[in-house]
Amino acid sequence: MIILHVRKILSNLSLADRRGNNTRTSVRQFTAGRPVPCSVQSRKAAIPQHCLPPRGQHDALAERKKENPQRGERSIIRKHAPFACPDAGKDADLDGRLANAQGASLAAVHLVFENTQVQLRADGVRPGTPRARLMNISPVALARIYEEDFKQDMAALKVLPPTVYMRVTENIPQIISFIKTIIASGQAYATSQGNVYFDVKSWGKRYGVLTTIYPDTQDEAVDTDKRHGKDFALWKAAKPQELSWTSPWGRGRPGWHIECSTISSAVFGKQLDIHTGGIDLAFPHHENEIAQCEVYHQCEQWGNYFLHSGHLHVKGSQEKMSKSLKNFITIKDFLKKFSSDQFRMFCLRSRYSSAVEFSDESMDDAKHLLQAISLFIRDANAYIKGQLVCDPVREDILWERLANTKVTVKAAFADDFDTSRAVAAIMDLIHHGNRQLKAVTKDAGSPRSSVVYGSIISYIEGFFNALGMSFGERQVALGGDNSAVLSNVLDELVRFRAKVRHYALALPEEADAVPVEGATAAEGAKQEQKEKRQQLMQERRPLLEACDSLRGDLAAFGIHIKDRAAVSTWEIEEGGQVEQQTKKKS
């Protein structure tokens, strides 16, 4: 489970009201008559110092707000947010870690967040003992293996790590204390079998406000030691060969929901600003977290916003991708075929709250969008440098398009993070930019419109950089420590090939022949010049064939060389990521 605590939101965004209605409510509307979320001062006392940003950041932010209260309406890009990945610690399947990554852009663009993020590890608490026994290791050691594997997968996806990792096994005393407080308040009870349950009916109508499920409806028959069917476990009595701890109720282990409530409260205190997770966690997990925390803290509202992401489906299936259904793709297998940027684009094309269908076709669509963006940036940079000659550009049209795009993107992100609309606006801007980048063979000497294209490139790169994607000229597709060396080697190789090719094509023109008197002599000189050109062409043909052969051989390795009238360009294509360089022929 990931808990995202936002200490300062400087934008009027819209989210789903956590009280369960389907209307979208702005931050300002939401705070009217309710506890004010996102107050820097009120959060400081509740958050451990190691989770806070440097004091200077808070002070500078507060001073700016004091000087200009309306500054909160401005949009500033800070950094991209990690994917929302609930229930880390399971096998690394694409749905368990990535289906909920449709919210990749949450808190990403046109919003300023000073945030602390916590990721909870259910390390060995949930039953994993049989597999651990088969591997002849402890359940905690098995959890550590999965934890490191998860971290590696997230790093491969370029997902930023949380501020702090919290393990359940390192917080058992705090969990027991949390449960004792709930019992003392009258909202939980222990049984003779060593279990502790939350008494849902005792919480009345306050239970179920997130998902509109109430304790007095459709109560199933009780065949356990529960008082009521909807009561849920805070502490479970130990089973044979299962990891357990000593407690006032006997040996056992924490329930699922209490782990999250205890650790989030230990870090953030009595209020959360934003809680993320998959839609399948809304009930019972998030509903039960709310009940536990509001009893423990004796507060009216624990979580201000819940952002639920949709499921990932395999094409043609109505069921979500999951480990239990054995219809999953591991992240490692996924990255053998596609890149992390392609997956981000795949997610961005849908609302984070919508179910999305995974297929090779949908991933290819994402790949083609990335290529279109990369090609536009390459051509626009070539135009700015004078390497691509075009007709005069209508700057007024492009400036207007850029301004409209900024407005549309900001509105899209303020509308419950509508990333699909934001990406569509960016692609429309690229379309109009490309329409005026039509190459011509002859330079009319008109001035270039470098500033407008530079501004467009800057905005597009800033947009995608905020989402963890890179389209800069120095982008390296293959990664690793040798990327810079590879880039330099390719620079020199393409430069050398361009010189050879230029020499092979630079044949003397007929007009270069020395004038001679008389028609017969002139005809003879012309024929001699023609024969000389043909001879040179024959002699230099192997050079052109070698240039073509080199281009074909490199293409087999994903390195593409393109020859134009005045320039040669190269790009590396590796899973959709493209590194681009432009070299003048000399």
C-alpha positions in Angstrom: 0.0 0.0 0.0 1.2 3.5 -0.8 0.2 6.5 1.2 0.8 9.9 -0.3 0.8 12.8 2.1 0.6 16.1 0.4 1.6 19.0 2.6 1.0 21.8 0.2 -1.3 21.8 -2.9 -0.9 25.0 -4.9 -3.6 24.3 -7.5 -7.4 24.2 -7.7 -7.6 20.5 -8.7 -10.7 18.3 -8.7 -10.9 14.8 -7.2 -13.6 12.4 -6.1 -15.1 13.3 -2.7 -14.0 10.6 -0.3 -17.4 10.5 1.3 -18.6 8.3 -1.5 -20.7 10.5 -3.7 -19.8 10.6 -7.4 -19.5 14.3 -7.8 -16.1 15.9 -8.3 -15.2 18.5 -5.7 -12.5 21.0 -5.8 -10.0 21.4 -2.9 -11.6 24.6 -1.9 -15.1 23.3 -2.0 -14.0 20.1 -0.2 -12.5 22.0 2.7 -15.6 24.1 3.3 -17.0 23.1 6.7 -14.5 20.3 7.1 -11.0 19.8 8.5 -8.6 21.8 6.3 -6.2 19.4 4.5 -2.7 20.3 3.3 -1.9 22.8 6.1 1.9 23.1 6.4 1.8 24.2 10.0 -0.8 21.7 11.2 1.2 18.8 9.8 4.6 19.6 11.1 3.9 18.3 14.6 2.5 15.0 13.3 5.3 14.1 10.9 8.7 12.8 12.0 11.5 15.2 11.2 13.2 12.8 8.8 10.1 12.8 6.6 10.0 16.6 6.3 11.8 18.6 3.5 14.4 21.1 4.6 13.0 23.9 6.7 14.0 26.5 4.2 11.6 25.0 1.7 8.6 25.4 4.1 9.7 28.9 5.0 10.2 30.1 1.4 6.9 28.6 0.4 5.1 30.2 3.3 6.6 33.6 2.6 5.6 33.4 -1.1 2.1 32.6 -0.1 2.1 35.5 2.4 3.3 38.0 -0.1 0.9 36.9 -2.8 -2.1 34.8 -1.7 -3.2 34.3 -5.3 0.1 32.7 -6.2 -1.4 29.3 -5.4 -3.2 29.5 -8.7 0.0 29.4 -10.6 1.2 26.1 -12.0 4.8 24.9 -11.6 6.3 21.6 -12.6 8.4 20.1 -9.8 9.0 16.4 -10.4 7.1 13.3 -11.5 5.4 11.2 -8.9 6.0 7.5 -8.5 3.4 5.1 -9.7 0.6 4.1 -7.3 1.4 0.5 -6.4 -0.7 -1.0 -3.7 0.3 -4.2 -1.9 4.0 -4.2 -2.6 5.7 -7.4 -1.6 3.9 -9.9 -3.8 5.4 -11.4 -6.9 6.3 -8.8 -9.5 3.3 -9.2 -11.8 2.2 -6.5 -14.2 -1.1 -5.9 -12.6 -0.1 -6.1 -8.9 2.6 -3.4 -9.5 1.6 -1.8 -12.8 -2.1 -1.9 -13.3 -2.6 0.8 -10.7 0.2 2.8 -12.4 -2.4 4.4 -14.5 -2.1 7.2 -11.9 1.5 7.7 -13.0 0.9 11.4 -13.6 -0.8 12.0 -10.3 0.9 15.0 -8.6 3.0 15.3 -11.7 2.2 18.2 -14.0 1.0 21.8 -13.3 0.8 21.1 -9.5 3.3 21.9 -6.8 3.5 19.2 -4.2 5.7 19.1 -1.1 5.0 15.5 -0.3 6.1 12.6 1.9 5.4 9.2 0.6 5.4 6.0 2.6 5.4 2.4 1.3 4.3 -0.4 3.6 5.9 -3.8 3.4 3.8 -6.8 4.6 7.0 -8.6 5.1 6.3 -12.1 6.2 3.1 -11.2 8.1 0.7 -12.6 5.6 0.9 -16.4 5.1 4.0 -17.2 3.1 5.3 -20.0 5.3 4.7 -23.0 2.9 6.9 -21.4 0.2 9.5 -20.4 2.7 9.6 -24.0 4.1 10.1 -25.3 0.5 13.0 -22.9 0.1 14.3 -23.7 3.5 14.4 -20.1 4.6 12.4 -18.0 7.1 9.2 -16.1 6.0 10.9 -12.8 6.7 13.9 -13.8 4.6 11.5 -14.7 1.8 9.8 -11.3 2.1 13.2 -9.6 1.9 13.9 -11.4 -1.4 10.6 -10.2 -2.8 11.2 -6.7 -1.5 14.6 -6.4 -3.2 13.1 -7.8 -6.4 10.3 -5.3 -6.2 12.8 -2.4 -5.8 14.8 -3.6 -8.8 11.6 -3.8 -10.9 10.6 -0.3 -9.8 14.1 1.1 -10.7 13.9 -0.6 -14.1 10.6 1.2 -14.6 12.2 4.5 -13.5 9.8 4.8 -10.6 11.0 7.1 -7.9 11.4 5.4 -4.5 9.2 6.5 -1.6 10.4 8.8 1.2 10.6 5.8 3.6 9.9 2.1 3.5 8.0 0.8 6.6 7.9 -3.0 7.4 5.1 -4.5 9.4 7.5 -6.9 11.2 9.3 -3.9 12.6 6.1 -2.3 14.0 4.4 -5.1 15.8 4.4 -3.4 19.3 2.9 -0.3 17.7 0.2 -2.4 16.0 -0.7 -4.1 19.3 -0.9 -0.7 21.0 -3.2 0.6 18.2 -5.5 -2.4 18.7 -5.7 -1.9 22.5 -6.8 1.7 22.0 -9.6 0.6 19.7 -10.8 -2.0 22.2 -10.7 0.5 25.0 -12.9 2.8 22.9 -15.6 0.1 22.7 -15.3 -0.5 19.0 -13.4 -3.8 19.1 -13.6 -7.1 21.1 -11.4 -10.1 21.8 -12.7 -13.6 21.6 -11.9 -16.8 23.5 -10.1 -18.1 20.5 -7.5 -15.4 20.6 -8.9 -13.2 17.7 -9.7 -9.5 17.9 -12.4 -8.1 15.7 -13.6 -4.6 14.9 -17.3 -4.2 15.9 -18.7 -2.7 12.7 -22.2 -2.2 14.0 -20.9 -0.3 17.0 -19.6 2.3 14.6 -23.0 2.8 13.1 -23.6 4.9 10.0 -20.0 6.1 10.1 -18.9 2.8 8.6 -19.3 2.6 4.8 -19.2 6.2 3.8 -16.5 5.7 1.2 -18.3 2.9 -0.7 -21.9 3.3 0.7 -21.9 -0.2 2.3 -23.5 0.0 5.7 -23.3 -2.5 8.6 -27.1 -3.1 8.9 -27.6 -4.3 5.3 -27.1 -7.8 3.8 -25.4 -9.2 6.9 -24.2 -12.7 6.1 -24.6 -15.7 8.5 -21.9 -15.9 11.1 -20.1 -19.2 11.4 -17.0 -18.0 13.2 -16.3 -16.4 16.5 -17.4 -13.0 15.1 -20.4 -11.2 16.6 -21.5 -10.0 13.2 -20.6 -11.0 9.6 -19.1 -7.7 8.6 -16.8 -7.5 11.6 -13.2 -7.7 10.5 -10.0 -9.0 12.1 -7.6 -6.7 13.9 -5.5 -9.6 15.3 -5.6 -13.2 14.2 -4.8 -16.1 16.4 -1.7 -18.1 15.4 -2.0 -21.2 13.2 0.5 -24.1 13.3 3.8 -23.3 11.6 2.7 -19.7 10.9 4.8 -16.7 11.8 3.4 -15.2 15.1 4.1 -12.8 17.9 3.1 -12.6 21.6 0.2 -10.3 22.4 -2.3 -9.7 25.3 -4.7 -12.0 23.4 -2.2 -14.8 22.8 0.2 -15.5 20.0 -0.9 -14.4 16.6 -0.4 -11.9 13.8 -2.0 -8.6 12.7 -5.0 -8.4 10.5 -4.6 -7.0 7.0 -6.1 -3.5 7.5 -4.6 -2.7 10.9 -1.1 -2.8 9.5 -1.8 0.1 7.2 -3.7 2.2 9.7 -1.0 1.8 12.4 2.0 2.7 10.2 0.3 5.5 8.4 -0.7 7.0 11.7 2.8 6.6 13.1 4.2 8.6 10.2 1.5 11.1 9.4 -0.5 11.5 12.6 -4.3 11.8 12.6 -4.9 13.0 9.0 -4.0 11.9 5.5 -4.4 14.2 2.5 -4.3 11.7 -0.3 -4.5 7.9 -0.2 -4.0 5.9 -3.4 -4.7 2.4 -4.4 -6.5 0.1 -6.8 -10.3 0.2 -7.1 -10.5 -3.3 -5.6 -9.1 -2.0 -2.4 -11.9 0.6 -1.8 -13.8 -2.2 0.0 -13.1 -3.6 2.4 -9.5 -2.4 2.8 -9.8 1.3 2.6 -13.2 1.3 4.3 -11.8 -0.6 7.2 -8.7 1.6 7.4 -11.0 4.7 7.7 -13.0 3.1 10.5 -9.9 2.0 12.5 -8.2 5.4 12.2 -11.2 7.5 13.0 -11.8 5.4 16.1 -8.2 5.5 17.1 -7.7 9.3 16.5 -11.3 10.2 17.5 -11.5 12.4 14.4 -14.4 13.2 12.1 -12.4 12.5 8.9 -9.1 10.7 8.6 -8.5 10.7 4.8 -9.4 13.7 2.7 -9.0 12.1 -0.8 -8.9 8.6 -2.1 -7.6 8.1 -5.6 -8.6 4.7 -6.9 -7.0 3.4 -10.1 -8.6 1.0 -12.5 -7.7 -2.6 -13.3 -5.4 -3.8 -16.0 -7.1 -6.4 -18.2 -5.7 -8.8 -20.8 -7.2 -8.2 -24.2 -10.4 -10.2 -24.6 -10.7 -11.0 -20.9 -13.2 -9.5 -18.4 -11.0 -10.4 -15.5 -8.1 -8.3 -14.2 -4.6 -9.4 -14.6 -3.5 -11.1 -11.4 -1.2 -13.7 -10.0 -4.1 -15.9 -8.7 -5.6 -16.2 -12.2 -2.2 -16.9 -13.8 -2.9 -14.4 -16.5 -0.1 -12.0 -15.5 3.1 -10.8 -17.2 6.1 -10.1 -15.0 7.8 -6.8 -15.2 11.0 -8.4 -16.2 9.3 -10.2 -19.1 7.5 -7.0 -20.0 10.7 -5.0 -20.2 12.2 -7.5 -22.6 9.7 -6.4 -25.2 8.7 -2.9 -24.2 10.3 0.1 -22.5 9.3 1.9 -19.3 8.5 5.0 -21.3 6.2 3.0 -23.5 4.3 1.7 -20.5 4.0 5.2 -19.1 2.6 6.4 -22.4 0.2 3.4 -22.4 -1.0 4.5 -18.9 -1.3 8.1 -19.8 -3.6 7.4 -22.7 -6.3 6.4 -20.2 -7.7 8.0 -17.0 -6.1 6.5 -14.0 -9.5 5.6 -12.6 -10.5 3.6 -15.7 -9.9 0.0 -16.5 -7.5 -0.5 -19.3 -6.9 -3.3 -21.8 -3.4 -4.6 -22.3 -2.3 -6.0 -25.7 0.6 -5.8 -28.1 -1.5 -3.5 -30.3 -2.1 -1.0 -27.5 1.6 -1.0 -26.6 2.5 -0.5 -30.3 0.2 2.5 -30.3 2.1 3.9 -27.3 5.4 3.2 -29.1 4.3 5.0 -32.2 3.2 8.1 -30.2 6.7 8.2 -28.6 8.3 7.9 -32.0 6.2 10.8 -33.3 7.1 13.0 -30.4 10.8 12.1 -30.8 10.8 12.8 -34.5 9.1 16.1 -34.1 11.7 17.2 -31.5 14.5 16.1 -33.8 13.1 17.9 -36.9 12.4 21.1 -34.8 15.9 21.1 -33.4 17.3 20.6 -37.0 15.2 23.6 -38.1 16.4 25.8 -35.2 20.0 25.0 -36.1 19.5 25.7 -39.8 19.9 22.1 -40.8 16.4 21.8 -42.1 15.3 24.4 -44.6 11.6 25.2 -44.7 9.2 27.8 -46.1 8.5 30.8 -43.9 6.7 29.8 -40.7 3.4 31.4 -39.5 4.6 32.2 -36.0 1.3 33.7 -34.9 -0.5 30.4 -35.4 2.1 28.4 -33.5 2.2 30.9 -30.6 -1.6 30.7 -30.3 -1.5 26.9 -30.5 1.1 26.7 -27.8 -0.9 29.0 -25.5 -4.1 27.0 -26.1 -2.2 23.7 -25.4 -1.0 25.0 -22.0 -4.5 26.0 -21.0 -6.0 22.6 -22.1 -3.3 20.6 -20.3 -3.8 22.5 -17.1 -7.5 22.1 -17.3 -7.1 18.4 -18.0 -4.9 17.8 -15.0 -7.3 19.8 -12.8 -10.1 17.6 -14.0 -9.3 14.5 -11.9 -5.9 14.1 -13.6 -7.3 13.5 -17.1 -4.0 12.5 -18.7 -5.6 11.2 -21.9 -6.9 14.7 -22.7 -3.5 16.2 -21.8 -1.6 13.9 -24.1 -4.1 14.5 -26.9 -3.5 18.2 -26.6 0.3 17.7 -26.8 -0.1 15.5 -29.9 -2.3 18.2 -31.5 0.4 20.8 -30.9 3.0 18.5 -32.5 0.7 18.0 -35.5 0.4 21.7 -36.1 4.2 22.1 -35.5 4.9 19.4 -38.1 2.6 21.1 -40.7 5.0 24.0 -40.9 8.2 21.9 -41.0 8.0 20.9 -44.6 11.5 20.7 -46.1 12.2 22.6 -49.3 15.2 22.1 -51.6 16.1 25.8 -52.0 16.7 28.2 -49.2 14.9 31.5 -49.9 16.9 33.3 -47.2 14.0 34.1 -45.0 14.6 34.4 -41.3 14.0 31.2 -39.2 11.4 31.2 -36.4 13.7 29.6 -33.9 12.1 31.0 -30.7 8.6 29.7 -31.2 9.9 26.2 -32.0 12.3 26.4 -29.1 9.4 27.3 -26.8 7.3 24.4 -28.1 10.2 21.9 -27.6 10.8 23.2 -24.1 7.2 22.9 -23.1 6.8 19.3 -24.6 10.1 18.1 -23.0 9.1 19.7 -19.6 5.7 18.0 -19.8 7.1 14.6 -20.3 10.1 15.1 -18.0 7.6 15.7 -15.2 6.1 12.3 -16.0 9.5 10.6 -15.9 10.1 10.5 -19.7 12.9 12.0 -21.7 13.0 13.2 -25.3 16.1 15.4 -25.1 18.8 15.4 -27.8 21.2 13.6 -25.5 18.7 10.9 -24.6 20.4 7.5 -24.6 18.3 4.5 -25.3 20.6 1.7 -24.1 21.4 3.2 -20.7 24.3 2.1 -18.5 27.7 3.6 -17.8 28.8 3.3 -21.4 26.0 5.4 -22.9 28.1 8.5 -23.3 30.9 6.6 -24.9 28.5 4.9 -27.3 27.0 8.3 -28.3 30.4 9.8 -29.0 31.4 6.7 -31.1 28.3 7.0 -33.2 28.9 10.7 -33.6 32.3 10.0 -35.1 31.1 7.1 -37.2 28.3 9.0 -38.8 30.5 12.1 -39.3 33.1 9.9 -41.1 30.5 8.2 -43.2 29.0 11.6 -44.2 32.4 12.8 -45.4 32.9 9.6 -47.5 29.5 9.8 -48.9 29.9 13.5 -49.7 33.1 12.8 -51.5 31.6 10.0 -53.5 28.7 12.2 -54.7 30.8 15.3 -55.4 31.4 14.8 -59.2 32.5 17.7 -61.4 29.6 19.4 -63.3 29.7 19.8 -67.1 29.8 23.6 -66.7 33.2 23.2 -64.9 34.9 22.1 -68.2 37.4 24.5 -69.8 35.9 26.4 -72.8 37.3 25.5 -76.3 36.8 27.1 -79.7 34.8 25.4 -82.4 31.8 23.2 -82.4 33.8 20.0 -83.0 36.2 20.8 -80.2 33.4 21.7 -77.9 31.6 18.5 -78.6 34.7 16.5 -78.0 35.4 18.3 -74.7 31.8 17.6 -73.6 32.1 13.9 -74.4 35.4 13.8 -72.6 33.9 15.4 -69.5 31.0 12.9 -69.6 33.3 9.9 -69.8 35.3 11.3 -66.9 32.2 11.6 -64.8 31.2 8.1 -65.7 34.7 6.8 -64.8 34.6 8.7 -61.5 31.1 7.3 -60.7 32.4 3.8 -61.4 35.5 4.3 -59.3 33.5 5.8 -56.4 30.5 3.4 -56.5 32.2 1.0 -54.0 32.3 3.9 -51.5 28.6 4.6 -51.8 27.9 0.8 -51.6 30.0 0.7 -48.4 28.0 3.6 -47.0 24.7 1.9 -47.8 26.0 -1.4 -46.4 27.1 0.2 -43.1 23.7 1.9 -42.8 21.9 -1.5 -43.4 24.1 -3.4 -40.9 23.6 -0.8 -38.2 19.9 -0.9 -38.7 19.9 -4.5 -37.8 21.1 -3.5 -34.3 18.5 -0.7 -34.0 20.8 2.1 -35.1 19.2 4.0 -38.0 21.1 6.5 -40.2 19.1 8.9 -42.3 20.7 10.9 -45.2 19.2 14.3 -46.2 20.3 17.0 -48.6 22.5 18.7 -46.0 22.7 16.5 -43.0 23.0 12.9 -41.8 21.1 11.9 -38.7 21.3 8.8 -36.5 19.0 7.4 -33.9 19.0 4.4 -31.6 15.7 2.5 -31.4 15.5 0.3 -28.3 12.0 -0.7 -27.2 10.6 2.6 -28.5 13.2 4.8 -26.9 15.1 6.8 -29.4 18.4 8.7 -29.1 18.8 11.3 -31.8 21.8 13.2 -33.1 22.2 15.4 -36.1 25.6 15.8 -37.9 26.4 18.2 -40.7 28.1 16.7 -43.7 31.5 18.2 -44.3 
